[in-house]
Structure formats: C-alpha cells, structure tokens
Amino acid sequence: MKRSFQSPLACALLSVALLLGGVRTVSALEDQKIVGVVVRFDIASDGKSVEATVKDLRKDKEIKLHVTNELVIDKFRYGKLAAGAEIRAKYEFRDGKNYCSYFRKVSGE
C-alpha cells in the first residue's frame, strides 16, 4: 500500500514558505532603486518638498521624485545638491507620485 506524504506539519511548513515568499515579492515591488544624475529640481513654495527630475543611468530615462526629507531639501536649498549631482535613491509610487524614502549623493564627488 502506497502512503502519500500529507502530514499536517508538512502542509503547515509549505504554507508558511509560500506565504513568506509572497510577502517578499510584494515588498520588493514597492521600493524601487535608481542611480542617476539630477537634471533639474523645483523647491515647493512652502519649502516642504522638492520635485527632483533624475535621469536614470541604467535605463536612460527621466524620473520625477517627490522628496519630503527636510535634510535633503536643505541640501538643495543651500547648493550642496544641485543639477548635475550623481545620486542614489529609493522610491515608491503612490498617489500618482514617486515618493522618495532614500536620497543620497554618490560619494567621491
């Protein structure tokens, strides 16, 4: 008589493995990375955000990033970050904009 491997423990482990694999895939889709050059930027009139246009060096296309980090905004305001600066960023698309969660100048410049 053949016996199939259908223990409750095996089913539970398989379910957990599939669940964790699915969660990792969903979170990987949320944050996207970019390495590129700042083409232009606009500081909002209230001074609480910056719309930076970055040319992606890998895909050779321009992406608009919405930056709300006060330290990064100050760097744009005082000239430490300007057009032509090479940056590395992470962003997430929501509400029709690319919201930046990480925005740093590539070191060595």
Phi, psi and omega in degrees: 000127179278141179238124179274154183272089182227054178278154178298326179295317179296319178296319179295316179296319178296319179297316180295318180297317179293322180295314180295322177295322179291321180294319180296322179294317181295316181291330178292332180283337184288304182270127176244148182252151178214141169237123184194190182245134177290121180272313178202164178211151178229121175275132181297155183297330178276351177077015184257359178204163177227136171258106181254131175262121184241133176268116181291125182286333182279315185260353179056046174221159182266139180231134176270127179245135178261112184253128179240001179289124185296324179295319179292321178299318178297323178296321175293316183298319185262007171089004177287331171244129181213177176300135181100348180285137177272128185230164173235132184216157170238139180214162180227134179273119174205149180055032176081007180227159174265098182277127184274130175252346181210128182212107183226146174283136179292132184292161178097001179262000000 
